[in-house]
Amino acid sequence: MSQGEKPQLPPSADIELDHSYRANTEKWFEYPIVVHPHHTDYGGIVWHGNYVAWMEEARVECLQSIGIDYAHLVELGYELPVVEVNIRYHRSLKMGDRAIVKTRVNDLEGVRIHWDYEITAWRGNITYVTGKITLVGIDREKGKIMRQLPPVLKDALIKL
């Protein structure tokens, strides 16, 4: 690549879905977590901010599973910052617990990407957290909201 030439994402037709990462429930991506001591307070209860971090990890891994490397997006001059977070805490995770962070794209609205989340027990029917997070596409060079998402990103998200 010559100097001054901007790197490009691969064409959306080249993106293959990795179905091994897919949830059993259609359209959900599952990301397993284990609660380690550094995730908890002195009482062994997960600190509330860790749920948001796990949601972001799940979202980045979900994008990776459809061929969108977040670091590469940033390298290309795009960013997807969080502009809205809504979380409902149903039950606390504790040190040593294992859980699944489930995520899916709920809606694409222009340059806004709405994600749903559920954090549930590894086994059984316990729901710990539910949430919704909205991202917006930003052109890093201009520091402004994009008029539209890059086609390769939009096409990949629609495939979810």
Secondary structure by P-SEA (a helix, b strand, c coil): ccccbbbbcccccccccccccccccccbbbbbbbbccccccccccccaaaaaaaaaaaaaaaaaaacccaaaaaaacccccccbbbbbbcccccccbbbbbccccccccccbbbbbbbbbccccccccccbbbbbbbbccccccccccccaaaaaaaaac
